[in-house]
């Protein structure tokens, strides 16, 4: 993920996908705060780059909502 950020930039779609994948790994491990932090970053970047109604942005929102739900 860090290499993607350096080579492609923090808002590149491939970088955001890597970040979302890492957030998913954290989520599956029950590491909610780490997952939440990455999911917020991904969602905000996708909202800015792709718009609020883009399917990838909406998926990011749903992932974040799921993390919030699991945190109580």
PDB file of N, CA, C and O in Angstrom, chain B, residues numbered from 101:
ATOM      1  N   UNK B 101       0.822  -1.178   0.000  1.00  0.00           N
ATOM      2  CA  UNK B 101       0.000   0.000   0.000  1.00  0.00           C
ATOM      3  C   UNK B 101       0.876   1.257   0.000  1.00  0.00           C
ATOM      4  O   UNK B 101       0.613   2.199  -0.747  1.00  0.00           O
ATOM      5  N   UNK B 102       1.901   1.267   0.826  1.00  0.00           N
ATOM      6  CA  UNK B 102       2.781   2.438   0.876  1.00  0.00           C
ATOM      7  C   UNK B 102       3.499   2.641  -0.458  1.00  0.00           C
ATOM      8  O   UNK B 102       3.686   3.774  -0.901  1.00  0.00           O
ATOM      9  N   UNK B 103       3.895   1.554  -1.086  1.00  0.00           N
ATOM     10  CA  UNK B 103       4.551   1.657  -2.388  1.00  0.00           C
ATOM     11  C   UNK B 103       3.593   2.231  -3.420  1.00  0.00           C
ATOM     12  O   UNK B 103       3.985   3.059  -4.242  1.00  0.00           O
ATOM     13  N   UNK B 104       2.343   1.796  -3.381  1.00  0.00           N
ATOM     14  CA  UNK B 104       1.334   2.342  -4.298  1.00  0.00           C
ATOM     15  C   UNK B 104       1.162   3.833  -4.076  1.00  0.00           C
ATOM     16  O   UNK B 104       1.065   4.600  -5.034  1.00  0.00           O
ATOM     17  N   UNK B 105       1.125   4.244  -2.823  1.00  0.00           N
ATOM     18  CA  UNK B 105       0.986   5.673  -2.520  1.00  0.00           C
ATOM     19  C   UNK B 105       2.146   6.465  -3.104  1.00  0.00           C
ATOM     20  O   UNK B 105       1.954   7.538  -3.676  1.00  0.00           O
ATOM     21  N   UNK B 106       3.364   5.920  -2.954  1.00  0.00           N
ATOM     22  CA  UNK B 106       4.548   6.621  -3.449  1.00  0.00           C
ATOM     23  C   UNK B 106       4.606   6.639  -4.972  1.00  0.00           C
ATOM     24  O   UNK B 106       4.901   7.674  -5.569  1.00  0.00           O
ATOM     25  N   UNK B 107       4.327   5.504  -5.601  1.00  0.00           N
ATOM     26  CA  UNK B 107       4.487   5.388  -7.052  1.00  0.00           C
ATOM     27  C   UNK B 107       3.300   5.951  -7.836  1.00  0.00           C
ATOM     28  O   UNK B 107       3.478   6.599  -8.867  1.00  0.00           O
ATOM     29  N   UNK B 108       2.093   5.697  -7.337  1.00  0.00           N
ATOM     30  CA  UNK B 108       0.888   6.078  -8.079  1.00  0.00           C
ATOM     31  C   UNK B 108       0.203   7.321  -7.524  1.00  0.00           C
ATOM     32  O   UNK B 108      -0.507   8.022  -8.246  1.00  0.00           O
ATOM     33  N   UNK B 109       0.417   7.587  -6.251  1.00  0.00           N
ATOM     34  CA  UNK B 109      -0.249   8.701  -5.593  1.00  0.00           C
ATOM     35  C   UNK B 109      -1.338   8.193  -4.659  1.00  0.00           C
ATOM     36  O   UNK B 109      -1.875   7.105  -4.863  1.00  0.00           O
ATOM     37  N   UNK B 110      -1.667   8.978  -3.632  1.00  0.00           N
ATOM     38  CA  UNK B 110      -2.621   8.536  -2.613  1.00  0.00           C
ATOM     39  C   UNK B 110      -4.063   8.418  -3.097  1.00  0.00           C
ATOM     40  O   UNK B 110      -4.867   7.725  -2.474  1.00  0.00           O
ATOM     41  N   UNK B 111      -4.400   9.085  -4.198  1.00  0.00           N
ATOM     42  CA  UNK B 111      -5.778   9.056  -4.689  1.00  0.00           C
ATOM     43  C   UNK B 111      -5.962   8.181  -5.924  1.00  0.00           C
ATOM     44  O   UNK B 111      -7.049   8.141  -6.500  1.00  0.00           O
ATOM     45  N   UNK B 112      -4.916   7.487  -6.331  1.00  0.00           N
ATOM     46  CA  UNK B 112      -5.020   6.616  -7.507  1.00  0.00           C
ATOM     47  C   UNK B 112      -5.965   5.455  -7.185  1.00  0.00           C
ATOM     48  O   UNK B 112      -5.938   4.931  -6.072  1.00  0.00           O
ATOM     49  N   UNK B 113      -6.795   5.050  -8.142  1.00  0.00           N
ATOM     50  CA  UNK B 113      -7.741   3.952  -7.886  1.00  0.00           C
ATOM     51  C   UNK B 113      -7.087   2.674  -7.364  1.00  0.00           C
ATOM     52  O   UNK B 113      -7.651   2.005  -6.499  1.00  0.00           O
ATOM     53  N   UNK B 114      -5.911   2.328  -7.875  1.00  0.00           N
ATOM     54  CA  UNK B 114      -5.235   1.115  -7.396  1.00  0.00           C
ATOM     55  C   UNK B 114      -4.770   1.267  -5.950  1.00  0.00           C
ATOM     56  O   UNK B 114      -4.828   0.315  -5.172  1.00  0.00           O
ATOM     57  N   UNK B 115      -4.315   2.452  -5.596  1.00  0.00           N
ATOM     58  CA  UNK B 115      -3.918   2.718  -4.213  1.00  0.00           C
ATOM     59  C   UNK B 115      -5.125   2.609  -3.298  1.00  0.00           C
ATOM     60  O   UNK B 115      -5.045   2.009  -2.226  1.00  0.00           O
ATOM     61  N   UNK B 116      -6.239   3.187  -3.717  1.00  0.00           N
ATOM     62  CA  UNK B 116      -7.455   3.137  -2.898  1.00  0.00           C
ATOM     63  C   UNK B 116      -7.962   1.706  -2.751  1.00  0.00           C
ATOM     64  O   UNK B 116      -8.466   1.330  -1.692  1.00  0.00           O
ATOM     65  N   UNK B 117      -7.830   0.912  -3.801  1.00  0.00           N
ATOM     66  CA  UNK B 117      -8.222  -0.494  -3.708  1.00  0.00           C
ATOM     67  C   UNK B 117      -7.333  -1.229  -2.713  1.00  0.00           C
ATOM     68  O   UNK B 117      -7.822  -2.039  -1.926  1.00  0.00           O
ATOM     69  N   UNK B 118      -6.036  -0.955  -2.740  1.00  0.00           N
ATOM     70  CA  UNK B 118      -5.120  -1.571  -1.773  1.00  0.00           C
ATOM     71  C   UNK B 118      -5.481  -1.176  -0.348  1.00  0.00           C
ATOM     72  O   UNK B 118      -5.455  -2.006   0.560  1.00  0.00           O
ATOM     73  N   UNK B 119      -5.813   0.081  -0.161  1.00  0.00           N
ATOM     74  CA  UNK B 119      -6.207   0.555   1.168  1.00  0.00           C
ATOM     75  C   UNK B 119      -7.500  -0.121   1.623  1.00  0.00           C
ATOM     76  O   UNK B 119      -7.627  -0.517   2.782  1.00  0.00           O
ATOM     77  N   UNK B 120      -8.443  -0.246   0.715  1.00  0.00           N
ATOM     78  CA  UNK B 120      -9.712  -0.899   1.046  1.00  0.00           C
ATOM     79  C   UNK B 120      -9.489  -2.372   1.383  1.00  0.00           C
ATOM     80  O   UNK B 120     -10.134  -2.910   2.282  1.00  0.00           O
ATOM     81  N   UNK B 121      -8.578  -3.021   0.663  1.00  0.00           N
ATOM     82  CA  UNK B 121      -8.268  -4.423   0.954  1.00  0.00           C
ATOM     83  C   UNK B 121      -7.634  -4.577   2.330  1.00  0.00           C
ATOM     84  O   UNK B 121      -7.958  -5.511   3.063  1.00  0.00           O
ATOM     85  N   UNK B 122      -6.738  -3.669   2.682  1.00  0.00           N
ATOM     86  CA  UNK B 122      -6.127  -3.720   4.007  1.00  0.00           C
ATOM     87  C   UNK B 122      -7.171  -3.458   5.085  1.00  0.00           C
ATOM     88  O   UNK B 122      -7.162  -4.110   6.129  1.00  0.00           O
ATOM     89  N   UNK B 123      -8.065  -2.513   4.839  1.00  0.00           N
ATOM     90  CA  UNK B 123      -9.153  -2.249   5.790  1.00  0.00           C
ATOM     91  C   UNK B 123     -10.006  -3.494   5.982  1.00  0.00           C
ATOM     92  O   UNK B 123     -10.429  -3.797   7.098  1.00  0.00           O
ATOM     93  N   UNK B 124     -10.256  -4.208   4.905  1.00  0.00           N
ATOM     94  CA  UNK B 124     -11.032  -5.448   4.987  1.00  0.00           C
ATOM     95  C   UNK B 124     -10.308  -6.498   5.827  1.00  0.00           C
ATOM     96  O   UNK B 124     -10.933  -7.220   6.603  1.00  0.00           O
ATOM     97  N   UNK B 125      -9.005  -6.576   5.670  1.00  0.00           N
ATOM     98  CA  UNK B 125      -8.214  -7.503   6.481  1.00  0.00           C
ATOM     99  C   UNK B 125      -8.316  -7.129   7.955  1.00  0.00           C
ATOM    100  O   UNK B 125      -8.523  -7.993   8.807  1.00  0.00           O
ATOM    101  N   UNK B 126      -8.169  -5.841   8.254  1.00  0.00           N
ATOM    102  CA  UNK B 126      -8.323  -5.384   9.641  1.00  0.00           C
ATOM    103  C   UNK B 126      -9.713  -5.735  10.160  1.00  0.00           C
ATOM    104  O   UNK B 126      -9.862  -6.197  11.292  1.00  0.00           O
ATOM    105  N   UNK B 127     -10.728  -5.515   9.329  1.00  0.00           N
ATOM    106  CA  UNK B 127     -12.114  -5.789   9.713  1.00  0.00           C
ATOM    107  C   UNK B 127     -12.275  -7.260  10.080  1.00  0.00           C
ATOM    108  O   UNK B 127     -12.879  -7.592  11.099  1.00  0.00           O
ATOM    109  N   UNK B 128     -11.731  -8.135   9.243  1.00  0.00           N
ATOM    110  CA  UNK B 128     -11.835  -9.577   9.485  1.00  0.00           C
ATOM    111  C   UNK B 128     -11.087 -10.022  10.735  1.00  0.00           C
ATOM    112  O   UNK B 128     -11.391 -11.067  11.311  1.00  0.00           O
ATOM    113  N   UNK B 129     -10.114  -9.228  11.149  1.00  0.00           N
ATOM    114  CA  UNK B 129      -9.360  -9.524  12.365  1.00  0.00           C
ATOM    115  C   UNK B 129      -9.983  -8.871  13.599  1.00  0.00           C
ATOM    116  O   UNK B 129      -9.484  -9.040  14.712  1.00  0.00           O
ATOM    117  N   UNK B 130     -11.065  -8.131  13.401  1.00  0.00           N
ATOM    118  CA  UNK B 130     -11.697  -7.434  14.514  1.00  0.00           C
ATOM    119  C   UNK B 130     -10.946  -6.186  14.947  1.00  0.00           C
ATOM    120  O   UNK B 130     -11.142  -5.695  16.059  1.00  0.00           O
ATOM    121  N   UNK B 131     -10.097  -5.677  14.085  1.00  0.00           N
ATOM    122  CA  UNK B 131      -9.318  -4.464  14.382  1.00  0.00           C
ATOM    123  C   UNK B 131     -10.103  -3.264  13.847  1.00  0.00           C
ATOM    124  O   UNK B 131      -9.732  -2.638  12.854  1.00  0.00           O
ATOM    125  N   UNK B 132     -11.199  -2.971  14.543  1.00  0.00           N
ATOM    126  CA  UNK B 132     -12.202  -2.020  14.070  1.00  0.00           C
ATOM    127  C   UNK B 132     -11.662  -0.614  13.869  1.00  0.00           C
ATOM    128  O   UNK B 132     -11.955   0.021  12.856  1.00  0.00           O
ATOM    129  N   UNK B 133     -10.879  -0.122  14.815  1.00  0.00           N
ATOM    130  CA  UNK B 133     -10.395   1.261  14.712  1.00  0.00           C
ATOM    131  C   UNK B 133      -9.464   1.439  13.516  1.00  0.00           C
ATOM    132  O   UNK B 133      -9.522   2.456  12.826  1.00  0.00           O
ATOM    133  N   UNK B 134      -8.614   0.457  13.274  1.00  0.00           N
ATOM    134  CA  UNK B 134      -7.716   0.533  12.124  1.00  0.00           C
ATOM    135  C   UNK B 134      -8.499   0.427  10.817  1.00  0.00           C
ATOM    136  O   UNK B 134      -8.211   1.130   9.848  1.00  0.00           O
ATOM    137  N   UNK B 135      -9.490  -0.459  10.803  1.00  0.00           N
ATOM    138  CA  UNK B 135     -10.346  -0.585   9.619  1.00  0.00           C
ATOM    139  C   UNK B 135     -11.089   0.723   9.370  1.00  0.00           C
ATOM    140  O   UNK B 135     -11.151   1.209   8.240  1.00  0.00           O
ATOM    141  N   UNK B 136     -11.648   1.282  10.428  1.00  0.00           N
ATOM    142  CA  UNK B 136     -12.407   2.534  10.302  1.00  0.00           C
ATOM    143  C   UNK B 136     -11.546   3.647   9.726  1.00  0.00           C
ATOM    144  O   UNK B 136     -11.979   4.359   8.820  1.00  0.00           O
ATOM    145  N   UNK B 137     -10.336   3.805  10.240  1.00  0.00           N
ATOM    146  CA  UNK B 137      -9.452   4.878   9.770  1.00  0.00           C
ATOM    147  C   UNK B 137      -9.209   4.770   8.263  1.00  0.00           C
ATOM    148  O   UNK B 137      -9.324   5.758   7.538  1.00  0.00           O
ATOM    149  N   UNK B 138      -8.877   3.581   7.803  1.00  0.00           N
ATOM    150  CA  UNK B 138      -8.635   3.396   6.372  1.00  0.00           C
ATOM    151  C   UNK B 138      -9.906   3.572   5.554  1.00  0.00           C
ATOM    152  O   UNK B 138      -9.879   4.179   4.483  1.00  0.00           O
ATOM    153  N   UNK B 139     -11.014   3.047   6.051  1.00  0.00           N
ATOM    154  CA  UNK B 139     -12.278   3.160   5.316  1.00  0.00           C
ATOM    155  C   UNK B 139     -12.703   4.612   5.150  1.00  0.00           C
ATOM    156  O   UNK B 139     -13.235   4.988   4.105  1.00  0.00           O
ATOM    157  N   UNK B 140     -12.475   5.421   6.163  1.00  0.00           N
ATOM    158  CA  UNK B 140     -12.804   6.848   6.056  1.00  0.00           C
ATOM    159  C   UNK B 140     -11.928   7.496   4.985  1.00  0.00           C
ATOM    160  O   UNK B 140     -12.418   8.260   4.155  1.00  0.00           O
ATOM    161  N   UNK B 141     -10.630   7.188   5.008  1.00  0.00           N
ATOM    162  CA  UNK B 141      -9.722   7.746   3.999  1.00  0.00           C
ATOM    163  C   UNK B 141     -10.150   7.361   2.589  1.00  0.00           C
ATOM    164  O   UNK B 141     -10.199   8.204   1.693  1.00  0.00           O
ATOM    165  N   UNK B 142     -10.458   6.087   2.400  1.00  0.00           N
ATOM    166  CA  UNK B 142     -10.859   5.595   1.078  1.00  0.00           C
ATOM    167  C   UNK B 142     -12.165   6.249   0.644  1.00  0.00           C
ATOM    168  O   UNK B 142     -12.287   6.701  -0.495  1.00  0.00           O
ATOM    169  N   UNK B 143     -13.130   6.299   1.539  1.00  0.00           N
ATOM    170  CA  UNK B 143     -14.425   6.882   1.201  1.00  0.00           C
ATOM    171  C   UNK B 143     -14.283   8.353   0.807  1.00  0.00           C
ATOM    172  O   UNK B 143     -14.849   8.786  -0.197  1.00  0.00           O
ATOM    173  N   UNK B 144     -13.534   9.116   1.593  1.00  0.00           N
ATOM    174  CA  UNK B 144     -13.366  10.540   1.285  1.00  0.00           C
ATOM    175  C   UNK B 144     -12.652  10.741  -0.050  1.00  0.00           C
ATOM    176  O   UNK B 144     -13.049  11.596  -0.842  1.00  0.00           O
ATOM    177  N   UNK B 145     -11.615   9.969  -0.302  1.00  0.00           N
ATOM    178  CA  UNK B 145     -10.882  10.101  -1.565  1.00  0.00           C
ATOM    179  C   UNK B 145     -11.760   9.714  -2.751  1.00  0.00           C
ATOM    180  O   UNK B 145     -11.754  10.386  -3.782  1.00  0.00           O
ATOM    181  N   UNK B 146     -12.508   8.634  -2.596  1.00  0.00           N
ATOM    182  CA  UNK B 146     -13.392   8.218  -3.696  1.00  0.00           C
ATOM    183  C   UNK B 146     -14.511   9.227  -3.915  1.00  0.00           C
ATOM    184  O   UNK B 146     -14.898   9.489  -5.053  1.00  0.00           O
ATOM    185  N   UNK B 147     -15.023   9.782  -2.851  1.00  0.00           N
ATOM    186  CA  UNK B 147     -16.077  10.792  -2.981  1.00  0.00           C
ATOM    187  C   UNK B 147     -15.549  11.994  -3.766  1.00  0.00           C
ATOM    188  O   UNK B 147     -16.241  12.542  -4.625  1.00  0.00           O
ATOM    189  N   UNK B 148     -14.320  12.391  -3.458  1.00  0.00           N
ATOM    190  CA  UNK B 148     -13.695  13.532  -4.129  1.00  0.00           C
ATOM    191  C   UNK B 148     -13.379  13.226  -5.597  1.00  0.00           C
ATOM    192  O   UNK B 148     -13.650  14.042  -6.478  1.00  0.00           O
ATOM    193  N   UNK B 149     -12.806  12.049  -5.851  1.00  0.00           N
ATOM    194  CA  UNK B 149     -12.359  11.697  -7.199  1.00  0.00           C
ATOM    195  C   UNK B 149     -13.481  11.201  -8.103  1.00  0.00           C
ATOM    196  O   UNK B 149     -13.534  11.544  -9.284  1.00  0.00           O
ATOM    197  N   UNK B 150     -14.383  10.387  -7.539  1.00  0.00           N
ATOM    198  CA  UNK B 150     -15.389   9.708  -8.355  1.00  0.00           C
ATOM    199  C   UNK B 150     -16.791  10.288  -8.216  1.00  0.00           C
ATOM    200  O   UNK B 150     -17.645  10.079  -9.077  1.00  0.00           O
ATOM    201  N   UNK B 151     -17.021  11.014  -7.135  1.00  0.00           N
ATOM    202  CA  UNK B 151     -18.346  11.559  -6.871  1.00  0.00           C
ATOM    203  C   UNK B 151     -19.096  10.707  -5.862  1.00  0.00           C
ATOM    204  O   UNK B 151     -18.778   9.532  -5.678  1.00  0.00           O
ATOM    205  N   UNK B 152     -20.089  11.295  -5.208  1.00  0.00           N
ATOM    206  CA  UNK B 152     -20.802  10.606  -4.129  1.00  0.00           C
ATOM    207  C   UNK B 152     -21.708   9.469  -4.587  1.00  0.00           C
ATOM    208  O   UNK B 152     -22.094   8.628  -3.775  1.00  0.00           O
ATOM    209  N   UNK B 153     -22.051   9.427  -5.865  1.00  0.00           N
ATOM    210  CA  UNK B 153     -22.978   8.403  -6.351  1.00  0.00           C
ATOM    211  C   UNK B 153     -22.294   7.267  -7.114  1.00  0.00           C
ATOM    212  O   UNK B 153     -22.965   6.358  -7.604  1.00  0.00           O
ATOM    213  N   UNK B 154     -20.985   7.314  -7.215  1.00  0.00           N
ATOM    214  CA  UNK B 154     -20.253   6.264  -7.933  1.00  0.00           C
ATOM    215  C   UNK B 154     -20.337   4.955  -7.145  1.00  0.00           C
ATOM    216  O   UNK B 154     -20.284   4.976  -5.915  1.00  0.00           O
ATOM    217  N   UNK B 155     -20.465   3.823  -7.830  1.00  0.00           N
ATOM    218  CA  UNK B 155     -20.568   2.533  -7.126  1.00  0.00           C
ATOM    219  C   UNK B 155     -19.420   2.258  -6.151  1.00  0.00           C
ATOM    220  O   UNK B 155     -19.646   1.699  -5.078  1.00  0.00           O
ATOM    221  N   UNK B 156     -18.194   2.644  -6.511  1.00  0.00           N
ATOM    222  CA  UNK B 156     -17.068   2.415  -5.595  1.00  0.00           C
ATOM    223  C   UNK B 156     -17.190   3.268  -4.334  1.00  0.00           C
ATOM    224  O   UNK B 156     -16.848   2.821  -3.240  1.00  0.00           O
ATOM    225  N   UNK B 157     -17.673   4.489  -4.493  1.00  0.00           N
ATOM    226  CA  UNK B 157     -17.889   5.359  -3.335  1.00  0.00           C
ATOM    227  C   UNK B 157     -18.972   4.778  -2.446  1.00  0.00           C
ATOM    228  O   UNK B 157     -18.834   4.756  -1.222  1.00  0.00           O
ATOM    229  N   UNK B 158     -20.041   4.311  -3.053  1.00  0.00           N
ATOM    230  CA  UNK B 158     -21.144   3.727  -2.281  1.00  0.00           C
ATOM    231  C   UNK B 158     -20.700   2.459  -1.559  1.00  0.00           C
ATOM    232  O   UNK B 158     -21.122   2.208  -0.430  1.00  0.00           O
ATOM    233  N   UNK B 159     -19.859   1.665  -2.196  1.00  0.00           N
ATOM    234  CA  UNK B 159     -19.317   0.476  -1.533  1.00  0.00           C
ATOM    235  C   UNK B 159     -18.480   0.882  -0.327  1.00  0.00           C
ATOM    236  O   UNK B 159     -18.559   0.254   0.729  1.00  0.00           O
ATOM    237  N   UNK B 160     -17.682   1.929  -0.482  1.00  0.00           N
ATOM    238  CA  UNK B 160     -16.874   2.421   0.637  1.00  0.00           C
ATOM    239  C   UNK B 160     -17.754   2.878   1.793  1.00  0.00           C
ATOM    240  O   UNK B 160     -17.440   2.624   2.956  1.00  0.00           O
ATOM    241  N   UNK B 161     -18.845   3.545   1.476  1.00  0.00           N
ATOM    242  CA  UNK B 161     -19.781   3.995   2.512  1.00  0.00           C
ATOM    243  C   UNK B 161     -20.400   2.802   3.236  1.00  0.00           C
ATOM    244  O   UNK B 161     -20.537   2.809   4.459  1.00  0.00           O
ATOM    245  N   UNK B 162     -20.771   1.786   2.472  1.00  0.00           N
ATOM    246  CA  UNK B 162     -21.372   0.585   3.069  1.00  0.00           C
ATOM    247  C   UNK B 162     -20.369  -0.140   3.963  1.00  0.00           C
ATOM    248  O   UNK B 162     -20.730  -0.630   5.033  1.00  0.00           O
ATOM    249  N   UNK B 163     -19.121  -0.209   3.528  1.00  0.00           N
ATOM    250  CA  UNK B 163     -18.089  -0.845   4.348  1.00  0.00           C
ATOM    251  C   UNK B 163     -17.895  -0.099   5.665  1.00  0.00           C
ATOM    252  O   UNK B 163     -17.770  -0.716   6.722  1.00  0.00           O
ATOM    253  N   UNK B 164     -17.871   1.215   5.596  1.00  0.00           N
ATOM    254  CA  UNK B 164     -17.713   2.020   6.806  1.00  0.00           C
ATOM    255  C   UNK B 164     -18.911   1.844   7.730  1.00  0.00           C
ATOM    256  O   UNK B 164     -18.748   1.728   8.945  1.00  0.00           O
ATOM    257  N   UNK B 165     -20.098   1.824   7.167  1.00  0.00           N
ATOM    258  CA  UNK B 165     -21.308   1.619   7.973  1.00  0.00           C
ATOM    259  C   UNK B 165     -21.261   0.271   8.685  1.00  0.00           C
ATOM    260  O   UNK B 165     -21.662   0.162   9.843  1.00  0.00           O
ATOM    261  N   UNK B 166     -20.775  -0.743   7.998  1.00  0.00           N
ATOM    262  CA  UNK B 166     -20.657  -2.071   8.599  1.00  0.00           C
ATOM    263  C   UNK B 166     -19.657  -2.058   9.756  1.00  0.00           C
ATOM    264  O   UNK B 166     -19.875  -2.704  10.781  1.00  0.00           O
ATOM    265  N   UNK B 167     -18.583  -1.333   9.586  1.00  0.00           N
ATOM    266  CA  UNK B 167     -17.590  -1.220  10.659  1.00  0.00           C
ATOM    267  C   UNK B 167     -18.193  -0.508  11.863  1.00  0.00           C
ATOM    268  O   UNK B 167     -18.008  -0.944  13.000  1.00  0.00           O
ATOM    269  N   UNK B 168     -18.910   0.579  11.621  1.00  0.00           N
ATOM    270  CA  UNK B 168     -19.573   1.288  12.727  1.00  0.00           C
ATOM    271  C   UNK B 168     -20.553   0.362  13.444  1.00  0.00           C
ATOM    272  O   UNK B 168     -20.622   0.359  14.673  1.00  0.00           O
ATOM    273  N   UNK B 169     -21.305  -0.415  12.684  1.00  0.00           N
ATOM    274  CA  UNK B 169     -22.279  -1.335  13.274  1.00  0.00           C
ATOM    275  C   UNK B 169     -21.585  -2.348  14.183  1.00  0.00           C
ATOM    276  O   UNK B 169     -22.077  -2.650  15.271  1.00  0.00           O
ATOM    277  N   UNK B 170     -20.462  -2.863  13.743  1.00  0.00           N
ATOM    278  CA  UNK B 170     -19.742  -3.856  14.533  1.00  0.00           C
ATOM    279  C   UNK B 170     -19.063  -3.265  15.765  1.00  0.00           C
ATOM    280  O   UNK B 170     -18.741  -3.989  16.708  1.00  0.00           O
ATOM    281  N   UNK B 171     -18.849  -1.968  15.758  1.00  0.00           N
ATOM    282  CA  UNK B 171     -18.257  -1.318  16.927  1.00  0.00           C
ATOM    283  C   UNK B 171     -19.304  -1.012  17.995  1.00  0.00           C
ATOM    284  O   UNK B 171     -18.970  -0.705  19.139  1.00  0.00           O
ATOM    285  N   UNK B 172     -20.560  -1.099  17.607  1.00  0.00           N
ATOM    286  CA  UNK B 172     -21.634  -0.880  18.575  1.00  0.00           C
ATOM    287  C   UNK B 172     -22.207   0.450  18.549  1.00  0.00           C
ATOM    288  O   UNK B 172     -23.118   0.745  19.322  1.00  0.00           O
TER     289      UNK B 172
END
